[in-house]
Amino acid sequence: MRAHVELIHEDDYIFHAGELPYGEGKILERRLSTDEEDGSSSLSLHATADWGRSAGIPHADTEFYVVEGSLIYGGQELGPGGYVQVPKGAPMDWIKVREGSRILHWREYGDAGFDPLVSVKETDAEGRATVIDANTMDWVEAPSVGPLTPLYIKLLHRDPKTGFYTRLIRAKKGWTDHRLAHHPCYEEFYTLGGRMAYNFGDIDEGTYCFRPAGVKHGHFIAETDIDWIIRSDGELINWYTTEEWVKWGGHAENYPHEHAPVISTLPVRSRSRGDWSGDGM
């Protein structure tokens, strides 16, 4: 189980040597959140020189998203907005990250283990990579209940069996929702640009959150247009609580009581996010 992280700014975190076995070059990582039980991790990679790795088999569902600079996957170069997803146990082609690039990297349901190959052609492992340039995709209006304006989505990947998804979300300036929500799945986000006022603190570029299933959150006001990359390990359903009393009660507006939000301890926060009043909990 990962800790409830809300909110941290990645610049408040220290660098570690990148844990990317069989890679060559220089790359550092900031550990946004990790699961020490199964090795799942959310990382921000910073290439201090060119870095690369040959083909192989990852031990975890593996994702990369280019924030700045470029990444080359199997000969295809991707700039900011480039995305690669490789299922656990599937063949992963060679990869190269240019010096000065910043890449978000996720490993899910496994650790950093990697079994090298000469090329992806030498294996009969099943599964294939998803490679996307998000700049070529259109924003799609998301169905919503209540907010004054809609959210917009670019779906990067979705597991048809589990519902696990990764997507970009945009809120236009002025988007707001006063209600408290919780979900049956975890939700994590990294802020790519913009600014939002929020019950856990201000959100701006580089702000990160990992919220376990059942944790209430809410009171959003987008002060500018704002973009995130968001991941969840299942179908994200918004269960809303209104007329909340003290800290832990309230009227279950659209969910049965067996799905009531969990009582949360204080989340992990980083110093630049400031004090938190406990609003929303």
ROKOL-428203 format. One line per 8 residues: number of its first residue (from 1); their letters; for each residue x, y, z of N, C-alpha, C, CB. Coordinates in steps of 0.02 Angstrom, whole numbers, plus 32768, in hexadecimal, padded with zeros to 4 digits. Each point is the difference from the previous one (the first is absolute). Glycine has a CB too. Layout:
NUM	a	X Y Z X Y Z X Y Z X Y Z  ...
This chain:
1	mrahveli	802B 7FC4 8000 7FD5 803C 8000 802C 803E 8000 7FA4 7FC2 803E  804C 806D 7F97 8025 803F 7FFF 7FE2 8032 8031 801E 7FEC 7F88  800C 8041 8090 7FE9 8034 802E 7FD4 8032 7FDB 8068 7FF2 8045  7F6D 802F 7FE1 7FD8 8037 7FE6 802E 803D 7FFA 7F94 7FD3 8035  8079 8041 7F8E 802C 8039 7FF2 7FD6 8039 7FE5 8062 7FB4 7FE8  7F9A 8083 803E 7FD4 8037 7FEA 800F 803F 802B 7FA5 7FAD 7FDB  807D 8080 800D 801F 8004 7FBE 804C 8004 800A 7F99 803A 7FCD  808D 7FB4 8000 8047 800E 8001 8012 8023 7FBE 8018 7F9C 804C
9	heddyifh	801E 808C 7FB6 801B 801B 7FC3 8042 7FDD 7FF3 7FC8 8071 8011  8042 7F78 7FB2 803B 7FD6 7FF4 8041 8024 800E 7FBE 7FC3 7FAB  8044 8080 8050 803E 8024 800E 8014 7FFD 8049 7FE5 804B 7FA1  7FED 7FA1 808B 8011 7FF8 8047 8022 7FBD 800E 7FA0 804A 801C  8061 7F89 7FB3 801B 7FBD 800A 8048 7FFB 7FE7 7F8C 7FD1 7FF5  809B 8003 802A 8046 7FF7 7FED 8005 7FD1 7FC4 8023 8014 8077  8017 7FEF 7F69 800E 7FD2 7FC8 8022 7FC1 8019 800A 8062 7FB2  7FE6 7F66 802C 8022 7FC0 8009 8019 7FEA 7FBC 7FB7 7FE1 8064
17	agelpyge	807A 7FF3 7F9C 8014 7FE0 7FC1 7FC5 7FDA 7FE3 8078 7FF7 8027  7F7C 8010 7F98 7FC8 7FDF 7FE1 8005 7FB5 8005 7FF6 8060 7FB3  7FD4 7F80 8065 7FFE 7FB7 8006 7FE2 7FE3 7FC0 7FF5 8006 807E  8036 7FF4 7F4F 7FEC 7FE8 7FBE 8035 7FCF 7FE9 7FC2 806C 7FE4  803A 7F55 8030 8034 7FCF 7FF3 8011 7FF9 7FB6 7FDA 7FC3 8066  8067 8032 7F8D 801C 7FF5 7FBE 8001 803F 7FD5 7FD8 7F8A 8008  8017 80AF 8015 8005 803F 7FDB 8047 801A 7FFE 7F8B 8019 8020  8084 8010 7FAE 8041 801F 7FF9 7FF7 804B 7FF8 8030 7F97 7FCC
25	gkilerrl	7FFA 808F 8058 7FFA 8048 7FFF 7FF4 8019 8047 7FD4 7FFE 7F8A  8012 803F 807B 7FF5 801E 8042 7FB8 8019 8005 807A 8021 8006  7F63 7FC3 802C 7FBB 8015 800B 7FF2 7FFD 804B 7FDB 7FD7 7F8D  8002 805B 808D 7FEE 8005 8046 7FB5 7FF9 8007 8064 8049 8017  7F85 7FA6 8025 7FB9 7FFA 800C 7FEC 8022 8041 7FFF 7F95 7FC0  7FC6 8088 8041 7FDE 8015 803C 7FC7 7FD0 800C 8020 807B 7FEF  7FDC 7F6A 804E 7FCF 7FCD 8010 7FC1 8021 801B 805B 7FAC 8019  7F74 805D 7FBB 7FC3 8022 8013 7FD7 7FD5 8030 7FFF 803C 7F92
33	stdeedgs	7FFB 7F84 8060 7FE2 7FD0 802F 8015 7FBA 7FEC 7F9D 804D 8014  8067 7F87 801E 8013 7FBB 7FF4 7FD7 7FD1 802B 8074 8025 7FE2  7F85 7F9D 8007 7FE2 7FCB 8027 8036 7FCD 800F 7F8D 8012 7FCA  8089 7FEB 8074 8037 7FD4 8013 7FEA 7FB7 8004 8033 805E 803E  7F8D 7F94 7FBA 7FE9 7FBA 8001 8009 7FDF 7FBC 7FAD 801E 8058  8044 8007 7F71 8006 7FE0 7FBE 802E 8025 7FD0 7F8E 7FD4 8011  808E 8065 8005 802E 8024 7FD6 7FE1 8035 7FD3 8044 7F9C 8003  7F7A 806A 7FFD 7FDF 8034 7FD7 801D 8044 8012 7F96 7FBA 7FF7
41	sslslhat	8077 8070 7FD7 801F 8041 800D 7FE8 8033 7FCD 8065 7FC6 802F  7F9A 8079 7FE9 7FF3 803A 7FD4 803D 802D 8006 7F80 7FF9 800E  80A2 8013 7FBB 8041 8020 8001 8004 8039 7FCE 8033 7F93 8022  7FF6 809F 7FEE 8010 8035 7FD1 804A 7FF9 7FEE 7FA7 804E 8030  8066 7FA3 7F91 8044 7FF4 7FE8 801E 803F 7FE2 7FE3 7F88 7FEB  805C 8085 8024 8024 8039 7FE4 8041 7FE6 7FE2 7FCE 8050 8055  8039 7FB6 7F69 803C 7FE7 7FDE 8036 8035 8003 7FBA 7FB9 7FB3  807D 8039 8072 8038 802F 8005 8033 7FF5 7FC9 7FEF 8005 807B
49	adwgrsag	8008 7FC7 7F5E 8024 7FF2 7FC2 7FD2 7FD3 7FD8 8075 800C 8035  7F9D 7FE5 7F8D 7FD8 7FD0 7FDB 7FFE 7FBE 8027 8020 8037 7F91  7FA6 7FA9 806E 7FF7 7FC0 8021 7FD9 7FD2 7FD2 8002 8036 8073  800F 7F89 7F8E 7FDB 7FD2 7FD6 8003 7FB9 801B 8018 8048 7F9F  7FBE 7F8E 8046 7FFD 7FB9 8013 7FE8 7FD8 7FC4 7FE9 801C 807A  8033 7FA9 7F7E 7FEC 7FD5 7FC8 7FBF 7FDD 8010 8078 7FEF 7FE1  7F70 7FE8 7FF1 7FC0 7FDE 8007 8001 7FCF 803A 7FED 800C 7F85  7FD7 7FE4 8095 7FFC 7FD1 8036 7FB8 7FF5 8017 8071 8023 8023
57	iphadtef	7F89 7FB9 8015 7FBE 7FF0 801C 7FFA 8020 8044 7FFC 7F92 7FC1  7FD7 809F 8049 7FF8 801F 8041 7FD9 7FD4 8030 8005 8070 7FC9  800B 7F94 8077 7FDE 7FD9 8034 7FC1 8023 801A 806E 7FCF 8020  7F82 806C 7FC5 7FC6 8025 8016 7FDF 8021 7FC3 8034 8015 8071  7F8B 7FFA 7F95 7FE2 802C 7FCE 8028 8042 8001 7F8B 7FCB 800E  808B 804B 7FB8 8031 8036 7FFC 7FE5 8038 7FD4 805E 7FAD 8010  7FAA 8091 8009 7FE9 803A 7FDB 8034 8038 8002 7F89 7FE1 801A  807B 8045 7FAF 8029 803C 7FFC 7FD6 8038 7FE2 806B 7FBB 7FF4
65	yvvegsli	7F9D 8082 8026 7FDF 803A 7FE3 8033 8039 7FFD 7F8D 7FDC 802C  807B 8042 7F9A 8032 8034 7FF6 7FE3 8044 8016 8034 7FBF 7FA1  7FED 805F 8091 7FED 8043 8018 8029 8034 7FDB 7FE1 7FD2 8072  8060 8020 7F86 802E 8030 7FE1 8036 7FD8 7FDD 7FE8 8059 8057  802E 7FBF 7F6F 8035 7FDD 7FDB 7FE3 7FCC 7FD2 804E 8015 805E  7FD4 7FB1 7F9E 7FE7 7FCD 7FD2 8016 7FBA 8016 8003 8053 7FA3  7FD7 7F7D 8045 800B 7FB8 800C 7FF9 7FDD 7FBD 7FD4 8006 8078  8059 7FCC 7F7B 7FFC 7FD8 7FC2 7FF0 7FB9 8014 8054 804A 7FC3
73	yggqelgp	7F76 7F9B 8021 7FEC 7FBB 800E 7FFF 7FD9 7FBF 7FBA 8025 8064  8073 7FAA 7F98 8002 7FD6 7FC5 800A 8026 7FBF 7FB8 7FB2 803C  8069 8087 7FC8 800C 8029 7FC5 7FD0 8039 7FF6 802E 7F9D 7FCE  7F9B 8065 8058 7FCE 8036 7FFB 800E 8034 8036 7FAA 7FB0 7FD1  8064 808E 801A 800F 8035 802F 7FC1 8023 8016 8071 800F 7FCC  7F89 7FFB 8076 7FC5 8020 801E 8017 803B 8029 7FC1 7F92 8003  8020 80A9 7FF1 800E 803B 8027 7FCE 8006 8039 8030 8039 7F9C  7FCA 8003 8082 7FCF 800A 8035 7FBA 7FE9 7FEB 8044 8060 802B
81	ggyvqvpk	7F9C 7F78 7FFF 7FC0 7FE2 7FEF 8007 7FBA 7FE6 7FD6 8070 7FE8  8068 7F78 800E 800A 7FBB 7FEA 7FF4 7FCF 8038 8053 8028 7FAC  7F90 7F9F 8044 7FEC 7FCE 8033 800E 7FBA 7FE6 7FA7 804E 802C  8075 7F89 8001 800E 7FBA 7FF1 7FE6 7FD6 803A 8066 801D 7FBA  7F76 7FAC 8037 7FEA 7FD0 8032 8011 7FBB 7FE8 7FA2 804C 8026  807E 7F8C 8007 8012 7FBB 7FF0 7FE5 7FD4 8037 8069 8024 7FC1  7F6C 7FAB 802F 7FE6 7FD3 8034 8036 7FD6 8021 7F95 7FFD 7FC1  805F 7FF0 807C 802D 7FD4 8025 800A 7FBF 7FD9 7FD9 8032 806D
89	gapmdwik	8066 7FBC 7F89 8010 7FC2 7FDD 7FFF 8004 7FB5 7FD2 7FC9 8060  801D 8070 7F84 7FFF 8009 7FB7 8043 801A 7FE8 7F84 8016 8003  808E 7FDF 7FBE 8040 801A 7FE7 8000 804C 7FFB 800F 7F95 7FC1  8026 8089 8059 8009 8048 7FFD 803B 8010 7FD3 7FD0 800E 8075  8026 801E 7F5A 8035 8011 7FD1 8034 802C 8021 7FAD 7FF7 7FA1  8089 8016 803A 8035 802B 801B 7FE5 8047 800A 8057 7FB9 7FC7  7FC8 8069 8069 7FE9 8043 8012 803C 802D 800C 7F97 7FD0 8033  8062 8070 7FBC 8035 8031 800C 7FE0 8040 8017 804B 7FCB 7FAA
97	vregsril	7FD3 8055 8089 7FE8 8040 801A 8038 8033 7FF5 7FB4 7FC8 8057  803B 806F 7F8B 8031 8034 7FF1 8015 8026 803F 7FCF 800B 7F8D  806F 800A 8076 8019 8029 8037 7FD3 803D 800B 8076 7FD8 7FE8  7F7B 8036 8057 7FD6 803A 8011 7FB5 7FF0 8000 8058 8047 7FD0  7F95 7F7D 801E 7FB9 7FEF 7FFD 7FE5 7FF0 8045 800F 7FD4 7F8C  7FAF 8039 807D 7FDC 7FED 803C 7FC8 7FD1 7FEB 801B 806E 803B  7FE3 7F58 7FE5 7FD2 7FCA 7FED 7FDD 7FE7 803F 8048 7FDF 7F9D  7F76 801D 8061 7FDB 7FDD 8035 8001 7FB6 7FF0 7FB7 8065 8016
105	hwreygda	8054 7F72 801F 8008 7FB8 7FF6 7FDA 7FDC 8037 8072 8010 7FC8  7F66 7FBF 8023 7FD9 7FD8 8030 800F 7FB7 7FF6 7FA5 8057 8002  805F 7F85 8036 8002 7FB7 8000 7FC7 7FE8 802D 807F 7FFC 7FED  7F58 7FD7 7FF9 7FC4 7FEA 8024 8000 7FB3 8004 7FC0 8067 7FDB  802F 7F7F 8060 7FFA 7FB8 800B 8043 7FDC 7FF6 7F89 8007 7FDB  80AD 801A 8035 8041 7FE1 7FFB 8038 8031 800E 7FD2 7FB1 7FAC  806B 8035 8059 8038 802A 8011 8026 8016 7FC2 8009 7FC6 806E  8036 8051 7F9C 8027 801A 7FC9 8022 7FCA 7FD7 8012 8066 8043
113	gfdplvsv	7FE1 7F5A 7FCD 8021 7FCA 7FDC 7FF6 8003 7FB5 7FF0 7FBB 8065  8043 802E 7F76 8000 8006 7FB7 802D 7FC9 7FE5 7FEB 807E 8004  7FFB 7F5A 7FCE 8026 7FCA 7FE1 8014 8015 7FB9 7FC3 7FA9 8045  807D 8064 7FB0 8016 801C 7FBF 7FF9 7FCE 7FC7 804F 8049 803D  7FA5 7FD2 7F88 7FFD 7FDB 7FC1 802E 8022 7FCD 7F89 7FD9 8018  808C 8002 7FB6 8024 801F 7FC9 7FD1 802C 7FD8 8050 7F9F 7FFA  7F73 8048 7FFA 7FCC 8027 7FDF 7FBD 7FE1 8012 804D 8020 7FA0  7F7D 8006 8054 7FBD 7FE6 8010 7FEE 7FC4 7FD4 7FDE 8073 8025
121	ketdaegr	8046 7F84 7FA4 7FF0 7FCA 7FD2 8014 7FBB 801B 800E 8051 7FA2  801E 7FAE 8091 8019 7FC0 8018 7FD4 7FE0 8035 8071 8028 7FE5  7F55 7FF6 802A 7FD5 7FE5 8035 7FBA 7FF2 7FE4 8042 803F 8056  7F9C 7F90 7FC9 7FBB 7FF3 7FEF 7FD1 8018 8037 8025 7F9C 7FBD  7FF6 8090 8070 7FD6 801C 8035 7FC5 8025 7FE1 8065 800A 804C  7F61 7FF2 7FD5 7FC3 801E 7FE6 7FF8 8047 801A 7FCB 7F8F 7FF8  800E 8098 7FE4 7FF3 8045 8012 8027 8030 7FD5 7FE9 7FDC 8074  7FFD 8060 7F85 8022 8031 7FD6 7FFC 8045 8020 7FE6 7FBD 7F9A
129	atvidant	8049 806D 8053 8004 8043 801C 7FCC 802E 7FE0 807A 7FEF 8016  7F71 8042 8011 7FD8 8038 7FE7 802E 803D 7FFB 7F94 7FD2 8035  806F 804C 7F90 802B 803A 7FF5 7FD4 8038 7FE3 8068 7FB7 7FED  7F96 8082 8036 7FD1 8035 7FED 8023 8044 8004 7F9E 7FBC 802A  8054 806E 7FA6 8010 8048 8005 7FBE 8023 8010 8062 7FF9 7FAD  7F97 801C 8092 7FC0 801C 8016 7FEF 8041 7FDB 8013 7FCD 806F  801F 8053 7F73 7FF2 803E 7FDB 7FD5 7FF4 7FC3 806C 802C 8029  7F92 7F96 7FBF 7FD7 7FF1 7FC5 7FB8 7FEE 8013 8067 7FD8 7FC7
137	mdwveaps	7F8A 8025 807A 7FBD 7FED 8017 7FD6 803D 800E 8030 7F97 8031  7F8E 8062 7FC8 7FD1 8035 8010 7FEA 7FFA 8049 7FDA 8004 7F88  801A 8034 8098 7FE1 8000 8042 7FB7 7FED 7FFA 8051 8058 8029  7F99 7F79 8001 7FBB 7FE8 7FFF 7FDD 8017 8040 8020 7F9B 7FB9  7FA6 8083 8040 7FDB 8017 803B 7FE9 7FC4 8029 7FDA 8067 7FC2  8033 7F9C 807F 7FEF 7FC8 802C 7FBB 800B 801D 8079 7FEE 801C  7F5F 7FDD 7FEC 7FBF 8007 8022 800C 8013 8049 7FCB 7FAB 7FB3  800C 8082 8067 8008 8017 8044 7FBC 800F 801E 8072 802F 7FE5
145	vgpltply	7F8C 7FD2 805D 7FC3 800F 8025 8010 8038 8031 7FD4 7F89 7FF4  8016 80B3 7FFD 8006 8034 8031 802F 803A 7FF1 7FE6 7FA9 804C  8059 804A 7F9C 802D 8038 7FF5 7FE3 8032 7FCE 8060 7FB5 801A  7FB5 808A 7FED 7FE5 8034 7FD5 8015 7FF8 7FB8 8001 804D 8061  803C 7F98 7F95 8019 7FF5 7FBC 801D 7FB9 7FFD 801A 807B 7FF0  7FEA 7F67 7FD5 8018 7FBB 7FFC 804B 7FFB 8006 7F9F 7FE6 7FB9  8078 7FDD 8053 8046 7FEF 7FFA 800B 7FE2 7FBB 800B 7FED 807D  8035 8012 7F6D 8011 7FE5 7FBE 8036 7FCA 8008 7FE2 806F 7FC8
153	ikllhrdp	801A 7F5D 8010 802A 7FC5 8009 8022 7FEB 7FBF 7FB4 7FDB 805C  808B 800E 7FAB 8021 7FD9 7FCC 8012 7FBD 8020 802E 8068 7FC3  7FB3 7F62 8027 800D 7FBE 801D 803F 7FE3 7FE0 7F84 7FEE 8015  80AF 8006 8013 803F 7FE5 7FE7 8001 7FB4 8001 8039 8067 8028  7FAC 7F7B 800D 8000 7FB7 8004 7FCA 7FE9 8031 807B 7FFC 7FE4  7F66 7FCD 800C 7FCE 7FE2 802C 8005 7FB4 7FFB 7FB4 8064 7FF4  8051 7F7A 8046 8002 7FB8 8001 7FB9 7FE6 7FFB 806A 8000 8046  7F85 7FD9 7F85 7FBB 7FEA 7FF7 7FE8 7FD0 8036 8011 8010 7F87
161	ktgfytrl	801D 7FCF 809C 7FEC 7FD0 8034 7FF6 8021 8043 803F 7FA9 7FC3  7FEE 8083 8051 7FFE 801E 8043 7FE1 8045 8002 8063 7FBE 801B  7F9B 8064 7FAB 7FE9 8045 7FFF 8036 8031 8012 7F90 7FD7 801D  80AD 8011 7FF4 8038 802D 8010 800B 802F 7FC5 8036 7FA8 804B  7FD1 8099 7FC3 8008 802F 7FC9 8033 8036 8010 7F8B 7FEA 7FDE  8090 8032 7FED 802A 803C 8003 7FE3 8031 7FCE 8069 7FBF 8022  7F8D 807F 7FF4 7FE3 8031 7FD3 8017 8046 8013 7F9D 7FB6 7FED  8061 8076 7FE1 800A 8047 800C 7FBC 8020 800E 8067 8002 7FB5
169	irakkgwt	7F98 802C 807A 7FC2 8024 800F 800E 804B 8001 7FD4 7F9E 8043  7FFF 8088 7F9F 8005 8049 8000 7FC2 801E 801F 8048 7FFD 7F98  7FC2 8032 8096 7FCA 8029 801B 800B 8047 7FE7 7FF3 7FB5 8067  7FD8 8069 7F80 8005 8045 7FEA 7FFD 802F 803C 7FCA 7FE1 7F93  8052 805A 8064 7FFE 8033 8035 7FB7 8009 8017 8066 803A 7FD0  7F91 7FC5 8072 7FBD 8009 801C 7FDC 7FC0 8010 7FFB 8067 7FC2  8021 7F5F 8027 7FE0 7FC0 8012 7FFF 7FF9 804B 8026 7FCB 7F94  7FA2 801F 8087 7FFA 7FFB 8048 7FD0 7FC8 8014 8019 807B 800A
177	dhrlahhp	7FF1 7F6A 8031 7FD2 7FD0 801E 8008 8006 804B 8005 7FB0 7F9B  7FC5 8060 8088 8004 800B 8048 7FF9 7FC1 8029 7FD2 8070 7FEC  801A 7F59 7FF4 7FEF 7FC2 8024 803F 7FD9 8014 7F93 7FFB 7FC2  8065 7FD8 806E 8035 7FD1 8011 7FF2 7FBE 7FDC 8012 8037 8071  8022 7FAD 7F70 7FF8 7FC2 7FDA 8031 7FCC 801A 7FDB 8040 7F9A  8014 7F80 805C 802F 7FCA 800A 7FF2 7FCB 7FCA 8009 8017 807E  8026 7FBA 7F7A 7FFD 7FD0 7FC9 800D 7FBA 8019 8025 8059 7FB0  7FC4 7F74 802A 800E 7FBA 8012 8046 7FE9 7FEB 7F87 7FE9 7FF6
185	cyeefytl	809F 8043 7FE9 8043 7FF0 7FE9 8030 8036 8017 7FD2 7FC3 7F9B  806F 802F 805E 802F 8037 8010 8000 8032 7FC7 8047 7FB2 8046  7FD2 8089 7FC9 8008 8035 7FCE 8041 8024 800E 7F82 800D 7FF4  80A6 7FFB 7FD8 803D 8028 8007 8004 8030 7FC6 803B 7FA3 803E  7FE5 8097 7FCF 800A 8030 7FCA 8042 8023 8008 7F85 800F 7FF7  8094 8008 7FCF 803A 802D 7FFD 7FEA 803C 7FD6 8056 7FA0 800A  7FB7 809B 8010 7FE8 803D 7FE0 8032 8017 7FCA 7FC3 8021 8069  8026 7FE3 7F59 802B 8012 7FC8 8002 804B 7FF5 7FE6 7F92 7FCC
193	ggrmaynf	7FE7 8092 804A 7FFF 8049 7FF8 7FC0 801D 801A 8049 7FF6 7F9D  7FB9 8049 8079 7FC5 8022 8019 7FFF 8004 804C 7FC3 7FD9 7F9C  8005 8040 807E 7FFA 800C 8048 7FB8 7FF5 8017 8060 8052 7FFC  7F98 7F8F 803E 7FBF 7FF3 801C 8002 8007 804C 7FE6 7FB3 7FA1  7FE6 806B 807C 7FF6 8000 8048 7FD9 7FC2 8013 8003 807E 8005  800F 7F63 8034 7FE8 7FBD 8010 8000 7FF8 804B 802C 7FD1 7F92  7FA9 8004 8089 7FFC 7FFB 8049 8040 7FE6 8020 7F87 7FEC 7FF3  80A2 7FEE 7FE9 8040 7FE8 801C 8039 8032 7FF5 7FD9 7F8C 7FEC
201	gdidegty	801B 80A9 7FEF 8035 8031 7FF3 8000 8014 7FB7 8044 7FD1 805D  7FE7 805F 7F92 8003 8019 7FBB 8024 7FCD 7FD4 8000 8076 802A  7FE6 7F83 7F99 801B 7FD3 7FCD 801F 802B 7FC9 7FAB 7FA5 801C  8094 804D 7FD2 801F 8021 7FC8 802E 7FCF 7FDD 7FFA 8070 8039  8029 7FA7 7F93 802A 7FD3 7FD8 8032 7FDC 802C 7FF2 804B 7F9D  8012 7F73 805C 802E 7FD7 8027 7FE2 7FE4 8040 8059 8044 7FD1  7F67 7FCD 803E 7FDF 7FE7 803C 7FE6 7FB9 7FF4 7FE1 8076 8022  8028 7F5F 8010 7FEF 7FB9 7FFA 7FD3 7FEA 8039 806D 7FEB 7FC5
209	cfrpagvk	7F68 7FE4 802C 7FD3 7FE2 8032 7FF9 7FB6 7FF2 7FC2 806D 800D  803E 7F6B 8029 7FEA 7FBB 7FFC 7FCB 7FF6 8037 8070 7FD6 7FD2  7F53 801B 801A 7FC8 7FFC 802E 7FE4 7FB9 7FFF 7FE5 807B 7FF0  8021 7F5F 8047 7FE4 7FBC 8001 7FB4 8001 7FF8 805F 7FDC 8049  7F86 7FEB 7FA6 7FB7 7FFA 7FFA 7FDE 8016 8040 800E 7FA2 7FAD  7FBA 8081 804B 7FD6 8012 8039 8010 8041 8022 7FF4 7F8A 8010  8042 8098 7FDC 8013 803F 8021 7FD9 803A 7FE2 8074 7FD2 8018  7F6B 8054 8014 7FD9 8039 7FE9 802E 8039 7FE9 7FA3 7FE0 804E
217	hghfiaet	8045 8045 7F81 8024 803B 7FE8 7FCE 802D 7FDC 806D 7FC0 7FF4  7FA3 807F 8006 7FD1 802B 7FDD 800E 804A 800A 7FAD 7FA8 800E  8020 8081 7FE3 8006 8049 8001 8035 8017 7FCD 7FDF 8001 807B  8012 7FF6 7F45 802E 8013 7FCB 7FEC 8042 7FE1 8017 7F87 7FEA  801A 80A4 8007 7FF4 803B 7FD7 803D 8009 7FD3 7FB7 8037 805A  8041 7FC3 7F65 8037 8009 7FD0 800C 804B 7FF6 7FE5 7F92 7FC7  8055 8085 804F 8011 8047 7FFA 801A 8012 7FBB 8019 8001 807A  7FFF 7FCD 7F62 8015 8005 7FB9 7FEA 7FC0 7FDF 8064 804D 8019
225	didwiirs	7FA4 7FAF 7FA5 7FFC 7FBE 7FE0 8035 7FD4 8021 7FD5 8030 7F91  801C 7F91 807B 802F 7FD4 8023 7FFD 7FBA 7FE2 7FF4 8044 8069  8047 7F9D 7F8F 8005 7FBD 7FE3 8022 7FD1 8031 8005 8031 7F8C  7FE2 7F91 8075 801F 7FCB 8028 8007 7FC1 7FD6 7FCF 8030 806A  805F 7FA4 7FAA 7FFE 7FBB 7FEB 7FE9 7FD9 803D 805D 800D 7FA9  7F6F 7FCA 804E 7FDD 7FDF 8038 7FFD 7FB5 7FF2 7FBB 8068 8017  804F 7F71 801E 7FFC 7FB7 7FFC 7FD3 7FE6 8038 8074 7FFA 7FCD  7F67 7FD0 8023 7FD7 7FDD 8032 8002 7FB6 7FF2 7FB5 8065 800E
233	dgelinwy	8046 7F73 8028 8005 7FB7 7FF7 7FBC 7FDE 7FF8 8069 8004 8043  7F66 8021 7FA5 7FBE 7FE4 7FF3 7FD2 8037 7FE6 8011 7FAA 805A  7FB1 8045 7F9D 7FCE 8030 7FE8 7FF6 8037 8033 7FC7 7FA6 7FBE  8046 8098 802F 7FFA 8038 802E 7FB8 8017 8002 8077 8023 7FE9  7F69 7FD0 8050 7FBB 8016 800D 8001 8036 8035 7FD1 7F8D 7FE1  800D 80AA 8014 7FFD 8035 8031 7FC5 7FF4 802F 8034 8051 7FAE  7FDB 7FA1 8091 7FCD 7FFC 8034 8004 8040 8029 8006 7F80 8005  7FC4 80A5 7FFE 8000 8042 801E 7FE2 8000 8046 7FF8 8031 7F8E
241	tteewvkw	8027 7FF5 809E 7FE6 800B 8044 7FEE 804A 8007 8047 7FA1 802F  7F7C 806C 7FE7 7FEB 8044 800D 7FE5 8005 8047 7FE4 8012 7F86  8012 802A 8092 7FE7 800C 8043 802B 7FDB 8034 7F8B 800F 7FD2  80B6 7FF1 8023 802C 7FDB 802D 8000 8020 8046 8048 7FDF 7F9E  7FBE 7FF8 8096 7FFF 8019 8044 8041 7FEE 8023 7F83 7FF5 8003  8093 8037 8028 803F 7FFC 8023 8036 7FEF 7FCB 7FC8 7FDB 806F  8058 7FEA 7F97 8034 7FED 7FD0 7FED 7FC2 7FD9 8054 8033 804B  7F85 7FA0 7FD3 7FFA 7FBE 7FE3 7FBA 7FEC 7FEB 8060 7FE2 8044
249	gghaenyp	7F6F 804A 7FC7 7FBC 7FEE 7FED 7FE9 8024 7FC2 7FE8 7FEB 8077  7FDA 8009 7F77 7FE4 8022 7FC7 7FCB 7FD7 7FDE 806B 803C 7FF1  7F71 7FE3 7FE2 7FCA 7FDF 7FDA 801D 7FDF 7FC3 7FAC 8054 8029  8049 7F6C 7FCF 8018 7FDB 7FC5 7FD2 8011 7FC6 8030 7FA2 8047  7FE6 808A 7F8E 7FD5 801B 7FCC 7FF0 7FCD 7FC9 8030 8070 8018  8003 7F6C 7FD1 7FF4 7FD3 7FC6 8025 7FBE 8006 7FEF 8065 7FB9  801B 7F83 8086 8021 7FC0 8009 7FE4 7FDE 803F 8069 802B 7FC6  7F98 7F93 803C 7FE8 7FDD 803C 8032 8006 8039 7FC2 7FAF 7FB8
257	hehapvis	8027 804A 8085 802B 800C 803A 803A 7FCF 8005 7F9D 802D 803A  805E 7F98 7FA7 8039 7FD2 8004 803C 801B 7FD8 7FB1 7FA0 800D  8044 8093 7FCB 8037 8020 7FDB 8013 8043 801E 7FD9 7FC6 7F98  801A 8042 80A8 8010 803F 8021 804B 800E 7FFE 7F9C 7FF1 804B  8079 804E 7FB4 8047 8010 7FFE 8024 7FE7 803E 7FE7 8063 7FB9  8059 7F8E 803E 8028 7FE8 8039 8018 803B 8029 8024 7F9B 7FBE  7FEC 8058 8081 801F 8032 802B 804A 8002 7FEF 7FAB 7FEF 805C  806E 804B 7F92 8044 8007 7FEA 802B 8021 8035 7FD9 8006 7F8A
265	tlpvrsrs	8065 7FE3 807E 8030 8024 8028 801A 803B 7FD8 8020 7F96 803E  8009 8093 7FE1 801C 8039 7FDB 8029 7FE7 7FC5 8003 8044 8069  7FF4 7FD9 7F5C 8025 7FE9 7FC6 8048 8017 8001 7F97 8003 7FBF  8092 7FDD 8018 8045 8015 7FF6 7FFF 8041 7FD9 802B 7F89 8002  7FFA 80A9 8017 8003 8041 7FDF 8048 8018 7FFD 7F8B 801D 8028  8085 800D 7FA7 8044 801C 7FFD 7FFE 8049 8014 8020 7FAE 7FA6  801B 806C 806E 8003 8040 8024 7FE1 803B 7FDA 8066 7FD5 8036  7FA1 802C 7F88 7FE8 803B 7FDB 7FB4 8001 7FFA 806A 8000 7FC1
273	rgdwsgdg	7F74 7FCA 8052 7FB7 8000 7FFC 7FE1 8022 803D 8005 7F96 7FBE  8022 8079 8075 7FE7 8026 8039 7FD5 7FD7 802F 8004 8062 7FB9  7FDF 7FC1 8078 7FD6 7FE0 8031 7FBD 7FEC 7FE1 8037 8042 805B  7FA9 7F8D 7FC4 7FBE 7FE9 7FE9 7FD1 8000 803C 8034 7FBA 7FA3  7F8F 805F 8053 7FD1 8009 8036 7FD9 7FC1 8011 7FF7 8075 7FDD  800F 7F58 7FF9 7FD5 7FC5 8008 7FBE 8006 7FDB 8035 7FED 806D  7FC3 8048 7F6C 7FC2 800B 7FDB 7FF1 7FC4 7FD3 8013 807C 8004  7FAF 7F6D 8000 7FE9 7FCA 7FD5 8004 7FBB 8020 8023 8045 7FA2
281	m	7FFD 7FB5 8097 8009 7FBF 801F 7FD1 7FF8 803B 8078 7FFE 7FDA
